[in-house]
Amino acid sequence: MSTFRRSQNEANPNKLNNILSTLIFILILNVSIQIWLLYASLNNALENNKEILIPAFIASAILFFIGFAWLYYLPKGNFRKK
């Protein structure tokens, strides 16, 4: 029985390209949201509005762990079996 991990590593180049493009897009979106959260929390901290800092940190930490979990789906590439 084949698992998702094994089947994606044995993928043809077209499928591999689609997987990598999707992963890169999602990770860029994830980092963009984290930068926006950092910008919003710094602006609020400079204006002495401390109530946004903890929720922004929690949201950023959740996004970090989601991005880290996405790395599991990163293909290793095509390898020839000997």
C-alpha positions in Angstrom: 0.0 0.0 0.0 1.3 3.4 -1.0 1.2 6.4 1.3 0.9 10.0 0.2 4.5 10.7 1.1 5.8 7.8 -1.0 3.5 8.5 -4.0 4.4 12.2 -4.1 8.1 11.4 -4.2 7.6 9.1 -7.1 5.6 11.8 -8.9 6.1 12.9 -12.5 7.7 16.3 -13.0 4.3 17.9 -13.8 2.7 16.7 -10.5 5.9 17.7 -8.6 5.8 21.2 -10.0 2.1 21.6 -9.0 2.8 20.4 -5.5 5.8 22.8 -5.1 3.9 25.7 -6.6 1.0 25.2 -4.2 3.3 24.9 -1.2 5.3 28.0 -2.0 2.1 30.0 -2.5 0.6 28.9 0.8 3.9 29.6 2.7 4.2 33.0 1.1 0.6 33.8 2.1 1.3 32.5 5.6 4.4 34.7 6.0 2.5 37.7 4.6 -0.2 37.4 7.2 2.5 37.0 9.9 4.2 40.2 8.7 0.8 42.0 8.8 0.3 40.8 12.3 3.7 42.1 13.3 3.0 45.4 11.8 -0.4 45.8 13.4 0.9 44.7 16.9 3.9 47.1 16.7 1.7 50.0 15.7 -0.7 49.3 18.6 2.2 48.9 21.0 3.6 52.3 20.0 0.3 53.8 20.7 0.1 52.1 24.1 -2.7 49.8 23.1 -1.5 46.6 24.7 -4.7 44.5 24.2 -3.8 43.4 20.7 -0.3 42.1 21.5 -1.3 38.7 23.0 -3.9 37.8 20.3 -1.4 38.8 17.6 1.3 36.6 19.2 -1.1 33.7 19.5 -2.2 34.0 15.9 1.3 34.3 14.6 2.4 31.3 16.6 -0.5 29.3 15.2 0.5 30.4 11.7 4.1 29.4 12.3 3.1 25.9 13.4 0.8 25.6 10.3 3.7 26.6 8.1 6.0 24.2 9.8 3.5 21.4 9.4 3.2 22.1 5.6 6.9 21.2 5.3 5.9 17.6 5.8 4.3 17.7 2.3 7.4 19.0 0.6 8.5 16.5 -1.9 12.1 15.2 -1.9 12.3 14.9 -5.7 12.7 12.2 -8.2 15.3 9.6 -7.3 16.3 6.6 -9.3 16.0 3.2 -7.7 19.1 1.0 -8.0 
